[in-house]
Amino acid sequence: MTDKRKRELILIAVLCVFGLLLLLWQRLGSNKRGMRVIVSQYGTVVGDYPLSKDREDVFQTSDGGVNTLIIHNGEAWISEANCPDKVCVHTGRISRTGEIIACLPHRLVVQISER
């Protein structure tokens, strides 16, 4: 193996290790204490909760729409909804700033924000 080839392999290995460390820092080292879960319905904020505190809330619309929001272990998700497509339920868990769950039939938006 040539010296140039060895240097290329070492550089690739160093970049991979750096990438893994960055990913671990992002996943494990981020501070969720200052993060908030902001819930809006029809464009009005109806809930503002810390992401670090576990809770369960039910949001209803005047026409019978229901969404259940769960905040647990630094993640937020819609566990149940009676909308026809259930995109909000299938979106899954969110935990990083800027992530959003939207239920368009119920005009409900859940987003992670830093404060």
DSSP file (Angstrom, degrees, kcal/mol; ACC not computed):
  #  RESIDUE AA STRUCTURE BP1 BP2  ACC     N-H-->O    O-->H-N    N-H-->O    O-->H-N    TCO  KAPPA ALPHA  PHI   PSI    X-CA   Y-CA   Z-CA
    1    1 A M              0   0    0      0, 0.0     2,-0.0     0, 0.0     0, 0.0   0.000 360.0 360.0 360.0 135.5    0.0    0.0    0.0
    2    2 A T     >  -     0   0    0      1,-0.1     4,-2.1     4,-0.0     5,-0.1  -0.320 360.0-115.3 -78.3 161.7    1.4    3.4   -0.9
    3    3 A D  H  > S+     0   0    0      1,-0.2     4,-2.4     2,-0.2     5,-0.2   0.878 116.8  54.2 -62.4 -38.5    1.9    6.3    1.5
    4    4 A K  H  > S+     0   0    0      1,-0.2     4,-2.1     2,-0.2    -1,-0.2   0.917 108.0  49.1 -63.0 -42.6   -0.7    8.3   -0.3
    5    5 A R  H  > S+     0   0    0      2,-0.2     4,-2.3     1,-0.2    -1,-0.2   0.903 110.5  51.0 -63.7 -41.8   -3.3    5.6    0.1
    6    6 A K  H  X S+     0   0    0     -4,-2.1     4,-2.4     1,-0.2    -2,-0.2   0.915 109.7  49.9 -62.1 -43.9   -2.5    5.2    3.8
    7    7 A R  H  X S+     0   0    0     -4,-2.4     4,-2.5     1,-0.2    -1,-0.2   0.894 109.9  51.2 -62.7 -39.6   -2.9    8.9    4.4
    8    8 A E  H  X S+     0   0    0     -4,-2.1     4,-2.4     2,-0.2    -1,-0.2   0.917 110.9  47.9 -63.6 -43.4   -6.2    8.9    2.6
    9    9 A L  H  X S+     0   0    0     -4,-2.3     4,-2.4     2,-0.2    -2,-0.2   0.894 111.8  49.6 -65.3 -40.0   -7.5    6.0    4.7
   10   10 A I  H  X S+     0   0    0     -4,-2.4     4,-2.7     2,-0.2    -2,-0.2   0.918 110.8  50.2 -64.3 -43.0   -6.3    7.8    7.9
   11   11 A L  H  X S+     0   0    0     -4,-2.5     4,-2.4     2,-0.2    -2,-0.2   0.917 111.2  48.5 -61.4 -43.8   -8.1   11.0    6.8
   12   12 A I  H  X S+     0   0    0     -4,-2.4     4,-2.3     2,-0.2    -1,-0.2   0.912 112.2  49.2 -62.1 -43.3  -11.3    9.0    6.1
   13   13 A A  H  X S+     0   0    0     -4,-2.4     4,-2.4     2,-0.2    -2,-0.2   0.915 111.1  49.3 -63.4 -43.4  -11.1    7.3    9.5
   14   14 A V  H  X S+     0   0    0     -4,-2.7     4,-2.6     1,-0.2    -2,-0.2   0.917 111.6  49.1 -63.1 -43.4  -10.5   10.6   11.3
   15   15 A L  H  X S+     0   0    0     -4,-2.4     4,-2.5     2,-0.2    -1,-0.2   0.888 110.8  50.5 -63.7 -39.2  -13.5   12.2    9.6
   16   16 A C  H  X S+     0   0    0     -4,-2.3     4,-2.4     2,-0.2    -2,-0.2   0.928 111.6  47.2 -63.8 -45.1  -15.7    9.2   10.5
   17   17 A V  H  X S+     0   0    0     -4,-2.4     4,-2.5     2,-0.2    -2,-0.2   0.921 112.4  50.0 -62.7 -43.9  -14.7    9.4   14.1
   18   18 A F  H  X S+     0   0    0     -4,-2.6     4,-2.4     1,-0.2    -2,-0.2   0.913 110.6  50.3 -60.3 -43.3  -15.3   13.2   14.2
   19   19 A G  H  X S+     0   0    0     -4,-2.5     4,-2.2     2,-0.2    -2,-0.2   0.902 110.8  48.6 -62.1 -42.1  -18.7   12.7   12.6
   20   20 A L  H  X S+     0   0    0     -4,-2.4     4,-2.6     2,-0.2    -2,-0.2   0.904 111.2  50.0 -65.4 -41.3  -19.7   10.1   15.2
   21   21 A L  H  X S+     0   0    0     -4,-2.5     4,-2.5     2,-0.2    -2,-0.2   0.904 110.7  50.1 -63.3 -40.8  -18.5   12.3   18.0
   22   22 A L  H  X S+     0   0    0     -4,-2.4     4,-2.2     2,-0.2    -2,-0.2   0.906 111.0  49.1 -63.4 -41.9  -20.5   15.2   16.6
   23   23 A L  H  X S+     0   0    0     -4,-2.2     4,-2.4     2,-0.2     5,-0.2   0.919 111.9  48.4 -64.0 -44.3  -23.6   13.0   16.3
   24   24 A L  H  X>S+     0   0    0     -4,-2.6     4,-3.1     2,-0.2     5,-0.7   0.907 111.1  50.5 -62.7 -41.9  -23.2   11.7   19.9
   25   25 A W  H  X5S+     0   0    0     -4,-2.5     4,-1.4     1,-0.2     5,-0.3   0.906 112.2  47.8 -61.8 -41.6  -22.8   15.3   21.2
   26   26 A Q  H  <5S+     0   0    0     -4,-2.2     4,-0.4    -5,-0.2    -2,-0.2   0.909 119.3  38.4 -66.6 -42.3  -25.9   16.4   19.4
   27   27 A R  H  <5S+     0   0    0     -4,-2.4    -2,-0.2    -5,-0.2    -3,-0.2   0.903 132.6  20.8 -76.4 -42.7  -28.0   13.4   20.6
   28   28 A L  H  <5S+     0   0    0     -4,-3.1    -3,-0.2    -5,-0.2    -2,-0.2   0.759 121.7  51.3-101.3 -28.9  -26.7   13.1   24.2
   29   29 A G  S  <<S+     0   0    0     -4,-1.4    -3,-0.2    -5,-0.7     2,-0.1   0.527  77.9 111.1 -93.3  -5.6  -25.1   16.4   25.1
   30   30 A S        -     0   0    0     -4,-0.4     2,-0.8    -5,-0.3    -4,-0.0  -0.438  68.6-124.6 -74.0 144.4  -27.9   18.8   24.1
   31   31 A N        +     0   0    0      1,-0.1     3,-0.4    -2,-0.1    -1,-0.1  -0.786  28.0 178.0 -92.2 110.2  -29.7   20.6   27.0
   32   32 A K    >   +     0   0    0     -2,-0.8     3,-1.2     1,-0.2    19,-0.3   0.514  61.7  89.6 -87.7  -6.0  -33.4   20.0   26.8
   33   33 A R  T 3  S+     0   0    0      1,-0.3    19,-0.3    18,-0.1    -1,-0.2   0.861  90.3  43.3 -62.9 -37.0  -34.1   22.0   30.0
   34   34 A G  T 3  S+     0   0    0     -3,-0.4    81,-1.9    16,-0.1    -1,-0.3   0.459  93.8 105.4 -87.7   0.0  -34.6   25.3   28.1
   35   35 A M  E <   -A  114   0A   0     -3,-1.2    16,-2.4    79,-0.2    17,-0.5  -0.559  52.9-160.7 -86.8 147.2  -36.7   23.8   25.3
   36   36 A R  E     -AB 113  50A   0     77,-3.8    77,-2.5    14,-0.3     2,-0.6  -0.874  18.8-135.4-125.3 153.9  -40.4   24.3   25.1
   37   37 A V  E     -AB 112  49A   0     12,-3.5    12,-2.5    -2,-0.3     2,-0.5  -0.960  25.4-163.8-106.8 114.7  -43.3   22.6   23.4
   38   38 A I  E     -AB 111  48A   0     73,-2.9    73,-2.4    -2,-0.6     2,-0.5  -0.891   1.9-164.9-104.3 124.8  -45.5   25.2   21.9
   39   39 A V  E     -AB 110  47A   0      8,-3.1     7,-2.9    -2,-0.5     8,-1.6  -0.942   7.6-177.5-113.2 125.0  -49.1   24.2   20.9
   40   40 A S  E     -AB 109  45A   0     69,-2.9    69,-2.8    -2,-0.5     2,-0.4  -0.949   7.3-172.6-121.2 142.0  -51.1   26.4   18.6
   41   41 A Q  E >  S-AB 108  44A   0      3,-2.7     3,-1.6    -2,-0.4    67,-0.2  -0.990  78.1  -7.1-135.5 127.4  -54.7   25.8   17.4
   42   42 A Y  T 3  S-     0   0    0     65,-2.2    66,-0.1    -2,-0.4    -1,-0.1   0.835 131.4 -57.3  55.8  34.1  -56.3   28.0   14.7
   43   43 A G  T 3  S+     0   0    0     64,-0.4     2,-0.4     1,-0.2    -1,-0.3   0.462 116.1 110.9  80.9   1.6  -53.1   30.3   15.0
   44   44 A T  E <  S-B   41   0A   0     -3,-1.6    -3,-2.7     2,-0.0     2,-0.4  -0.919  74.2-116.1-111.9 133.9  -53.5   30.9   18.7
   45   45 A V  E     +B   40   0A   0     -2,-0.4    -5,-0.3    -5,-0.2     3,-0.1  -0.537  38.4 167.8 -68.5 121.6  -51.1   29.5   21.3
   46   46 A V  E     +     0   0A   0     -7,-2.9     2,-0.3    -2,-0.4    -6,-0.2   0.421  63.8  25.3-113.9  -4.3  -53.1   27.1   23.5
   47   47 A G  E     +B   39   0A   0     -8,-1.6    -8,-3.1     2,-0.0     2,-0.3  -0.951  48.2 179.0-161.3 141.1  -50.2   25.5   25.3
   48   48 A D  E     +B   38   0A   0     -2,-0.3   -10,-0.2   -10,-0.2    -3,-0.0  -0.866  24.6 165.4-145.1 104.9  -46.6   26.2   26.2
   49   49 A Y  E     -B   37   0A   0    -12,-2.5   -12,-3.5    -2,-0.3     2,-0.2  -0.897  40.1-106.4-127.7 148.5  -44.9   23.4   28.2
   50   50 A P  E >   -B   36   0A   0      0, 0.0     3,-1.2     0, 0.0   -14,-0.3  -0.547  21.5-141.3 -70.9 137.9  -41.3   22.5   29.1
   51   51 A L  T 3  S+     0   0    0    -16,-2.4    23,-0.7   -19,-0.3    24,-0.2   0.721  99.5  62.9 -69.3 -20.0  -40.0   19.6   27.1
   52   52 A S  T 3  S+     0   0    0    -17,-0.5     2,-0.5   -20,-0.3    -1,-0.2   0.527  90.6  75.8 -84.4  -5.8  -38.2   18.4   30.3
   53   53 A K  S <  S-     0   0    0     -3,-1.2     2,-0.1    19,-0.1    -1,-0.1  -0.931  80.7-128.8-114.1 122.7  -41.5   17.8   32.2
   54   54 A D        +     0   0    0     -2,-0.5     2,-0.3    16,-0.0    18,-0.2  -0.386  44.1 142.5 -68.3 139.5  -43.7   14.8   31.5
   55   55 A R  E     -D   71   0B   0     16,-2.3    16,-2.8    -2,-0.1     2,-0.4  -0.979  38.1-140.1-165.6 167.2  -47.4   15.5   30.8
   56   56 A E  E     +D   70   0B   0     -2,-0.3     2,-0.3    14,-0.2    14,-0.2  -0.996  22.6 177.4-137.4 132.4  -50.4   14.5   28.8
   57   57 A D  E     -D   69   0B   0     12,-2.4    12,-3.1    -2,-0.4     2,-0.5  -0.973  19.8-145.1-136.2 149.5  -52.9   16.9   27.3
   58   58 A V  E     -D   68   0B   0     -2,-0.3     2,-0.5    10,-0.2    10,-0.2  -0.967  13.1-162.0-115.4 129.0  -56.0   16.6   25.1
   59   59 A F  E     -D   67   0B   0      8,-3.1     8,-2.3    -2,-0.5     2,-0.3  -0.941  10.5-169.9-113.3 130.9  -56.8   19.3   22.6
   60   60 A Q  E     -D   66   0B   0     -2,-0.5     2,-0.2     6,-0.2     6,-0.2  -0.878  12.5-145.0-121.9 150.4  -60.3   19.6   21.2
   61   61 A T    >   -     0   0    0      4,-2.2     3,-1.6    -2,-0.3    46,-0.0  -0.688  32.8-109.2-104.6 165.3  -61.9   21.6   18.4
   62   62 A S  T 3  S+     0   0    0      1,-0.3    -1,-0.1    -2,-0.2    -2,-0.0   0.735 117.8  56.0 -67.0 -21.2  -65.5   22.9   18.5
   63   63 A D  T 3  S-     0   0    0     43,-0.0    -1,-0.3     2,-0.0    43,-0.0   0.212 129.4 -89.3 -97.7  16.5  -66.5   20.4   15.8
   64   64 A G  S <  S+     0   0    0     -3,-1.6     2,-0.2     1,-0.3    -2,-0.1   0.511  73.7 151.3  96.2   5.3  -65.4   17.3   17.9
   65   65 A G        -     0   0    0     40,-0.1    -4,-2.2    16,-0.0     2,-0.4  -0.498  23.3-168.9 -71.2 139.0  -61.7   17.0   16.8
   66   66 A V  E     +D   60   0B   0     -6,-0.2    16,-1.7    -2,-0.2     2,-0.4  -0.996  13.8 177.0-135.7 132.3  -59.5   15.5   19.4
   67   67 A N  E     -DE  59  81B   0     -8,-2.3    -8,-3.1    -2,-0.4     2,-0.6  -0.999  17.0-149.9-130.6 134.9  -55.7   15.2   19.6
   68   68 A T  E     -DE  58  80B   0     12,-2.7    11,-2.2    -2,-0.4    12,-0.8  -0.928  12.6-160.0-107.0 119.3  -53.8   13.7   22.6
   69   69 A L  E     -DE  57  78B   0    -12,-3.1   -12,-2.4    -2,-0.6     2,-0.4  -0.840   4.5-166.3-100.0 131.7  -50.3   15.2   23.1
   70   70 A I  E     -DE  56  77B   0      7,-3.1     7,-2.2    -2,-0.4     2,-0.5  -0.966   7.4-172.4-116.1 133.0  -47.7   13.3   25.2
   71   71 A I  E     +DE  55  76B   0    -16,-2.8   -16,-2.3    -2,-0.4     2,-0.3  -0.988  25.2 151.1-121.0 118.9  -44.5   14.8   26.5
   72   72 A H  E >   - E   0  75B   0      3,-2.5     3,-1.2    -2,-0.5   -19,-0.1  -0.977  59.6  -6.3-153.7 132.7  -42.2   12.2   28.0
   73   73 A N  T 3  S-     0   0    0     -2,-0.3   -21,-0.1     1,-0.3     3,-0.1   0.849 128.6 -49.9  52.0  42.0  -38.5   11.8   28.5
   74   74 A G  T 3  S+     0   0    0    -23,-0.7     2,-0.3     1,-0.2    -1,-0.3   0.686 119.0 100.9  75.7  18.5  -37.7   14.9   26.4
   75   75 A E  E <   -E   72   0B   0     -3,-1.2    -3,-2.5   -24,-0.2     2,-0.4  -0.960  52.8-156.4-132.9 152.2  -39.8   14.0   23.5
   76   76 A A  E     +EF  71  94B   0     18,-2.5    18,-2.7    -2,-0.3     2,-0.3  -0.973  21.1 155.3-127.8 144.0  -43.3   15.1   22.3
   77   77 A W  E     -E   70   0B   0     -7,-2.2    -7,-3.1    -2,-0.4     2,-0.7  -0.988  44.7-110.3-159.5 161.1  -45.8   13.3   20.1
   78   78 A I  E     -E   69   0B   0     10,-0.6    -9,-0.2    14,-0.4    14,-0.2  -0.886  30.6-178.3 -95.2 115.5  -49.4   13.0   19.3
   79   79 A S  E     +     0   0B   0    -11,-2.2     2,-0.3    -2,-0.7    -1,-0.2   0.808  65.4  14.2 -87.1 -30.7  -50.5    9.6   20.5
   80   80 A E  E     +E   68   0B   0    -12,-0.8   -12,-2.7     8,-0.0     2,-0.3  -0.995  60.0 165.7-145.2 148.2  -54.1    9.7   19.4
   81   81 A A  E     -E   67   0B   0     -2,-0.3   -14,-0.2   -14,-0.2   -16,-0.0  -0.969  30.7-144.7-157.2 149.3  -56.3   11.7   17.0
   82   82 A N        +     0   0    0    -16,-1.7   -15,-0.1    -2,-0.3    -1,-0.0   0.131  61.5 121.0-104.6  22.1  -59.7   11.3   15.4
   83   83 A C  S    S-     0   0    0    -17,-0.3    -2,-0.1     1,-0.1    21,-0.0  -0.458  72.4-116.7 -76.8 157.9  -58.7   13.0   12.2
   84   84 A P  S    S+     0   0    0      0, 0.0    -1,-0.1     0, 0.0    -3,-0.0   0.867 107.2  34.8 -68.7 -36.2  -59.2   10.9    9.0
   85   85 A D  S    S-     0   0    0      1,-0.0    -3,-0.0     4,-0.0    -2,-0.0   0.743  82.0-152.5 -94.6 -22.7  -55.5   10.7    7.9
   86   86 A K     >  +     0   0    0      1,-0.1     4,-2.2     3,-0.1     3,-0.2   0.779  40.7 148.0  56.5  31.8  -53.7   10.6   11.2
   87   87 A V  H  > S+     0   0    0      1,-0.2     4,-1.3     2,-0.2    16,-0.1   0.884  70.2  57.9 -59.9 -37.3  -50.6   12.3    9.7
   88   88 A C  H  4 S+     0   0    0      1,-0.2   -10,-0.6     2,-0.2     4,-0.5   0.868 108.2  44.9 -62.3 -36.8  -50.0   13.9   13.1
   89   89 A V  H >4 S+     0   0    0     -3,-0.2     3,-0.8     1,-0.2    -1,-0.2   0.900 113.6  49.6 -71.8 -41.7  -49.9   10.5   14.8
   90   90 A H  H 3< S+     0   0    0     -4,-2.2    -2,-0.2     1,-0.2    -1,-0.2   0.626  91.3  79.0 -75.9 -13.0  -47.6    9.0   12.2
   91   91 A T  T 3< S-     0   0    0     -4,-1.3    -1,-0.2     1,-0.2     2,-0.2   0.862  87.6-159.7 -61.6 -34.4  -45.2   11.9   12.4
   92   92 A G    <   -     0   0    0     -3,-0.8   -14,-0.4    -4,-0.5     2,-0.3  -0.502  33.1 -14.0  89.9-158.4  -43.8   10.3   15.5
   93   93 A R        -     0   0    0     -2,-0.2     2,-0.4   -16,-0.1   -16,-0.2  -0.584  53.5-164.3 -90.1 142.2  -41.7   11.9   18.3
   94   94 A I  B     +F   76   0B   0    -18,-2.7   -18,-2.5    -2,-0.3     3,-0.1  -0.942  23.6 151.7-123.0 148.4  -40.0   15.3   18.1
   95   95 A S        +     0   0    0     -2,-0.4     2,-0.3   -20,-0.2    -1,-0.1   0.409  47.0  85.9-152.3  -4.3  -37.3   16.6   20.4
   96   96 A R  S >  S-     0   0    0      1,-0.1     3,-2.2    16,-0.0    16,-0.3  -0.813  85.2 -88.2-112.6 149.5  -35.2   19.1   18.5
   97   97 A T  T 3  S+     0   0    0     -2,-0.3    16,-0.2     1,-0.3     3,-0.1  -0.221 112.3  20.5 -52.3 131.9  -35.6   22.8   18.0
   98   98 A G  T 3  S+     0   0    0     14,-2.5    -1,-0.3     1,-0.3     2,-0.1   0.212  86.7 132.7  93.2 -14.6  -37.7   23.6   14.9
   99   99 A E    <   -     0   0    0     -3,-2.2    13,-2.0    12,-0.0     2,-0.4  -0.445  37.4-164.8 -71.7 146.5  -39.3   20.2   14.6
  100  100 A I  E     -C  111   0A   0     11,-0.2     2,-0.4    -2,-0.1    11,-0.2  -0.971  23.0-162.3-136.5 144.8  -43.1   20.3   14.0
  101  101 A I  E     -C  110   0A   0      9,-2.9     9,-3.2    -2,-0.4     2,-0.4  -0.997  21.9-170.0-118.8 131.8  -46.1   18.1   14.2
  102  102 A A  E     -C  109   0A   0     -2,-0.4     2,-0.6     7,-0.2     7,-0.2  -0.982  21.0-169.3-128.3 135.6  -49.2   19.4   12.3
  103  103 A C  E  >> -C  108   0A   0      5,-3.1     5,-2.1    -2,-0.4     4,-0.6  -0.889  11.0-175.4-116.8  95.6  -52.8   18.2   12.3
  104  104 A L  T >45S+     0   0    0     -2,-0.6     3,-0.8     1,-0.2    -1,-0.1   0.875  78.5  56.7 -65.0 -39.7  -54.3   20.1    9.4
  105  105 A P  T 345S+     0   0    0      0, 0.0    -1,-0.2     0, 0.0   -40,-0.1   0.867 118.6  34.3 -60.4 -32.3  -57.9   18.9    9.9
  106  106 A H  T 345S-     0   0    0     -3,-0.4    -2,-0.2     2,-0.1   -64,-0.1   0.370 106.6-126.2-101.2   3.3  -57.9   20.1   13.5
  107  107 A R  T <<5 +     0   0    0     -3,-0.8   -65,-2.2    -4,-0.6     2,-0.4   0.867  59.1 148.7  53.9  41.2  -55.6   23.2   12.7
  108  108 A L  E   < -AC  41 103A   0     -5,-2.1    -5,-3.1   -67,-0.2     2,-0.4  -0.906  26.6-175.0-111.3 132.0  -53.2   22.0   15.5
  109  109 A V  E     -AC  40 102A   0    -69,-2.8   -69,-2.9    -2,-0.4     2,-0.5  -0.995   4.2-171.1-128.3 128.5  -49.5   22.7   15.4
  110  110 A V  E     +AC  39 101A   0     -9,-3.2    -9,-2.9    -2,-0.4     2,-0.3  -0.976  16.8 170.8-116.8 126.5  -47.0   21.4   17.9
  111  111 A Q  E     -AC  38 100A   0    -73,-2.4   -73,-2.9    -2,-0.5     2,-0.4  -0.979  32.7-124.3-140.3 153.2  -43.4   22.6   17.7
  112  112 A I  E     +A   37   0A   0    -13,-2.0   -14,-2.5   -16,-0.3     2,-0.3  -0.800  36.6 173.5 -94.2 132.6  -40.2   22.5   19.7
  113  113 A S  E     -A   36   0A   0    -77,-2.5   -77,-3.8    -2,-0.4     2,-0.4  -0.965  28.0-128.4-138.4 152.0  -38.8   25.9   20.6
  114  114 A E  E      A   35   0A   0     -2,-0.3   -79,-0.2   -79,-0.2   -82,-0.0  -0.821 360.0 360.0 -98.7 142.7  -35.9   27.2   22.7
  115  115 A R              0   0    0    -81,-1.9   -80,-0.1    -2,-0.4    -1,-0.1   0.327 360.0 360.0-131.1 360.0  -36.5   30.0   25.2
